[in-house]
Amino acid sequence: WGLHRFVLHTPARTVAGRRFDPGAAHRGHHRVPEDVGGALLGTGFALSNGAVAAVAAAGIGAAVGGPVAVGSAVAAGEAGLLAYEWVHLLSHSGYRGRTAWFRQMRASHLRHHHRDDDTNFGITSRFVDRLLGTAARAAPAPPTARFSYPGAPGAAGGAPRTEIPAISPGGAGETD
């Protein structure tokens, strides 16, 4: 959530005379979300993110216990990163999913792309979005939503945007 919200959605900045734009590729992903290849973080970003996750997890493991705890924490951190990438990739593919959880995550993420990119930053859980107030207040776009945002390739003739009624907290499909 934090990486998606504060790094990938940050505007370009100039630091010490150099342009710093960690969200450039992600903005490209938002312009063409149906490009499944663009859904992945990219090798360099994934490796650096994996290294940061490993260091953070190792620190947690070291604080909790010995070498076994460090190894377990690193493995769990890397597995979480892999799950994040896999769910994100599948959310942009034609895969519809068998579980209510996946369908909810996919619908939430598609809403992030097609209705309001200031909400629904969570890819594998909506917990932090709910906790920090970035969860969309209305029902997410249905899993069958077409990519019809302005400027999308092939958007002409695509499904029109429609308002989706609000749902009550804990309503159907609201699972983490």
QUISULJO-V297389 format. One record per residue. N is the residue number from 1. RES is the residue in one small letter. BURIAL is # if it has 16 or more other ideal C-beta (glycine too) atoms within 10 Angstrom, else .. Layout:
BEGIN
N_RES_BURIAL, N_RES_BURIAL
END
This chain:
BEGIN
1_w_#, 2_g_., 3_l_#, 4_h_#, 5_r_#, 6_f_., 7_v_., 8_l_#, 9_h_#, 10_t_., 11_p_., 12_a_., 13_r_., 14_t_., 15_v_., 16_a_., 17_g_., 18_r_., 19_r_., 20_f_., 21_d_., 22_p_., 23_g_#, 24_a_., 25_a_., 26_h_#, 27_r_., 28_g_., 29_h_#, 30_h_#, 31_r_., 32_v_#, 33_p_#, 34_e_., 35_d_., 36_v_., 37_g_., 38_g_#, 39_a_#, 40_l_#, 41_l_#, 42_g_., 43_t_., 44_g_., 45_f_#, 46_a_., 47_l_., 48_s_., 49_n_#, 50_g_#, 51_a_., 52_v_., 53_a_#, 54_a_#, 55_v_., 56_a_., 57_a_#, 58_a_#, 59_g_., 60_i_#, 61_g_#, 62_a_., 63_a_., 64_v_., 65_g_., 66_g_., 67_p_., 68_v_., 69_a_#, 70_v_#, 71_g_., 72_s_., 73_a_#, 74_v_#, 75_a_., 76_a_., 77_g_#, 78_e_., 79_a_., 80_g_., 81_l_#, 82_l_., 83_a_., 84_y_#, 85_e_#, 86_w_., 87_v_#, 88_h_#, 89_l_., 90_l_#, 91_s_#, 92_h_#, 93_s_., 94_g_., 95_y_., 96_r_., 97_g_#, 98_r_., 99_t_., 100_a_., 101_w_., 102_f_#, 103_r_#, 104_q_#, 105_m_#, 106_r_#, 107_a_#, 108_s_#, 109_h_#, 110_l_#, 111_r_#, 112_h_#, 113_h_#, 114_h_#, 115_r_#, 116_d_., 117_d_., 118_d_., 119_t_#, 120_n_#, 121_f_#, 122_g_#, 123_i_#, 124_t_#, 125_s_#, 126_r_#, 127_f_., 128_v_#, 129_d_#, 130_r_., 131_l_., 132_l_., 133_g_., 134_t_#, 135_a_#, 136_a_#, 137_r_., 138_a_., 139_a_#, 140_p_#, 141_a_#, 142_p_., 143_p_#, 144_t_., 145_a_#, 146_r_#, 147_f_#, 148_s_., 149_y_#, 150_p_., 151_g_., 152_a_#, 153_p_., 154_g_., 155_a_., 156_a_., 157_g_., 158_g_., 159_a_., 160_p_., 161_r_., 162_t_., 163_e_., 164_i_#, 165_p_., 166_a_., 167_i_., 168_s_., 169_p_., 170_g_., 171_g_., 172_a_., 173_g_., 174_e_#, 175_t_., 176_d_.
END
